[in-house]
Amino acid sequence: MTTSTLDPAVRRVPPFGGFNRTVLGIELKRMLRNRRTIFFTLVFPAGLFFAFGGSAGWDDSVGYGNVAAYIMVSMALYGAALTAASAGAMVAMERAMGWSRQLRLTPLSPLAYIMVKAIVALVMGALAVAVVNAAGLVQGKADMPGARWVACAALAVVCTLVFAALGVFVGYLVPGENAMQLLGPGLALMSFLGNVFIPIDDHTSLIWHIAQWTPMFGVAEITRAPLTGELPWYAVVNAVGWLAVFVLGAAWRMSKDTARV
């Protein structure tokens, strides 16, 4: 009988750095079992949309649709941003529980780990967008062509990557539950200042110039572009710029965190 031994000096790295459907499925189940996440994903954004349901002027024309559609798209973006940031910020809890240290003992590469977080954030953001759009259909006041409706929803999901990166960045920056305590009010403030909750009509005002520098401004303009028919170049620069800042910030903090192990 022959026996074989493994050389401990040889480390076998799995394909794709350990990224696979099993790991992704576990992460999704963890998020869906979190009651706070479900509330912010399925209840809060739709509730905000319905809260504005009695507002006057919802039938007024905006671009290729009406005010109701404009508000629906804005609330879908906010819900997706909040959900994606929450998914990204889960790294803070994982660090507090020591789970991230355990993962680094496995062949799972940092890049694969971030990819899992990004995909989970996109899926959860897509759920939030779907719920708010379903609320718009149920209410029946939102009006815009079907193709533009789908385009706005798709762009909202893509734009959640900005806030998934923000969530990971903050998750590595602050400890434990403090991440969402910072992100929740922070995103609400960004939405007020970033032309999401309250449209800024006076483009010569100080608040408009402040809004153009906030992380919510660019993604809001991009998400609503199929509806409004307008997409300023500086909105795209804003979104890409903030995505780069948050990704680089997350990579920097992750490298610092990994260096301690």
N, C-alpha and C positions, 0 to 999 in steps of 0.2 A: 504493500500500500504506500502510495506516494503522497506527500503533503506539500502544499505550496504556501509560501509566506508572502505577504505584501510588504514591499519596501516602504516604511513610513516616510521616507524622504521624497517619495513620488506622490504627488497629489493629483488625483484625477479630477479635472474640472469638467462638469457636465456641459452639454451643448447650451449655447445662448446664455452662459453665465449662471445657469440654474433656473432661468425663467421658463415656466411651464404652466399648463392649464390648472394643475393641482394647486400650486401656490396662489395663482390668481383667484381660483374658486374659494380658497380658504379666506383670502382677504375680503372678497365680496360678501361672504357669509358673515364675517365679523362685523362689517359695516351695517348690513341689513338687520342684524340682531341688536344693534344699538338703538335704544328708544329715542335718544336725543337726536340721532341722525335721521331716523324715520320722521320725527316731528318736523325738523328743518327741511327735509326733502319733500315730504308729501303733504304736510299740513300748512306750515307757515307761509310759503310763497303763494299758494292758492288762497289762503285766508287773506293775505294782503290785497290780492287782486279783487276778491269779493268785497273787501272793506271799502274799496273805491267805487263800488257798483252803483251807489246812489248819486255819484257826482254828476253835476250838470255838464252838458256839452260833450258827452261821450260820442254823439253821432256826428260831431263836426269833422270835416274832412282834414286828413293829414296825408300828404303824398298820394300813395295808391290805396289808402285805406282810411280809417277814422281814428279818433282819439282813443277809443276802446282798444283797438288793435295796438296802438302805440304803447298804452299802459300795459297791456298783456305781454308784449315783447320785453318791456323794461323789467317787469316783475319776474318773468321767466329767467332773464339774465341774472337778476339779483339772487333768485333762489338757487340757480346753478352755481353762481360764484360762491355763495355761502356754503353750499353742500360740498363743492370741490375743495374749498379751503379747509373745511372740517375733515375731509378725507385725508388731505395732505398733512394736516396737523396731528393726525394720529401717531406720527413718529414721536411726538412729545411724550405721549402716554407709554409708548413702547420703550422709550429710553428710560422713563421713570421706573418701569417694571423690570428692566433688565432684558427685555425681549430682543432689543437691537443687538446687544452683546452676544446673545445666544445665536442670532442669525449670522453674525460675523464669524462664528466658529464653523459654519457650514460653507459649502462651496458657492453659495449665492453671492454673486458679485454686486458691488454697490450700484452699478449701472442697471442690472436686472431688477434690483430692489426699487430703484426710482421708477423704472418702467412699470412695475406692478402698481405702485402708488399712482402714477399718472393715469393708467388705464382704469383703475378703480374710481378715481376722481371723475374721469370722463363718463363712466357708466352712471355714477350717482348724479352727476350734473345732468345727464340726458334724462334721467327719471324725473328730476325736478322740472326740467323744461317741458316734458310730456304732461306732467300733472297740471302745470299752469295753462298750457295750451288746451288741455281737456276742460279746464275750468272756463276758458274763454268760449269753447264750443257749447258748454252747458248753459252758460249765461246768455249766449246768443247775440251779444251786442258788438263783439269784435267783427270787423268786416275788412277783408283784403283778399286779393286773388290767391287761390290755393298754392300756386307755385311760389309766390312771395312769402306766404305763410310758412311753407316748408323751409325755404331758404333762411328765413329769420331764425327758425328753430335750430337748424343745422349750424348756423354761425354762432348762436348762443352756446351750443355744446363745444364747439372748437375753442371759443374764447375762454372757456372755463380752465383751459390749460394755464392761463396767466395766474389764476387764483389757486390752482393746485400747486403751482410752484411757490406762490406766496405762503400757502399753508405749510409746505415742507420747510421753507426758510424759517418761518416763525416757530415751527415745531422743533427745529434744531437750535433756535435762538433762546427760547424761554422754556422753563421746566414744566412738566406735567400738564395739569388742567388749565394753567395760566394761558396756554396757547389760544384756546377758544374764547377765554374771557377777554383776550386782547383782540382776536379776530372779529368776534361778533359785533361789538360796538364800532370797531374800526371800519368794517365793511359798510355798516349802516351810514357812518359819517362820510365815507368815500362816495356812497351812492347819492347822498344829499348834495355834496359838493360837486359830484361828477356828472351832473345833468341826467340822472337816472330817475329819481323820485319826483323832482320838480324841474320840468323843462325850463331852460333859461332862454327867453326870447330876445333879450337885449344883448346882442353880441359885442357891444361896446362897453359893457359894465365891468367892474372889477371882478365880480364873482365869476363871470364868464372866462376871464383870463386866468383866474385861479383854477377853474374847472378843467381847463385844457392840460394842466400838469398833474391831475389826479389819475390813479390807476384805472378808475372806472370810466373815465371819459372816452378813451379810444375804443374800448371794447363795446361800449354802449352805442357809439356812432356806427361801428362796423355791424353790430347785430341788427340795428334798425335800418341799415342802408337799403335793403330790398323794399322796405315799406316807404321810407321817406324819399328814396331815389337820389339821395345825396350821400357822398362819402368824402369828406375833406382829407387831403393827403396827410395833414398833421395828426389826424386821428389814428391812421395806420402807424405812423412813426411813434405815437404815444403808446399804442398797444405792444408793438414789437420791442420798444425800449424798456417798458416795464417788465415784459416777459424775460428779457435778457438780464435785467437787474435781479429779478427774483430767482432765476435759474442759477446765475453766478453766485448769488448769496447763499442759496441752498447748497451748492457744490462746495463753497468755501467752508460753511459751518459743518457740513458732513465730513470733510477732510479733517477738520479740527477734532471732531467727535471720534472719528476712526483712529486718529493718532494716539488717543488716550488708551486704546486697547492693546 
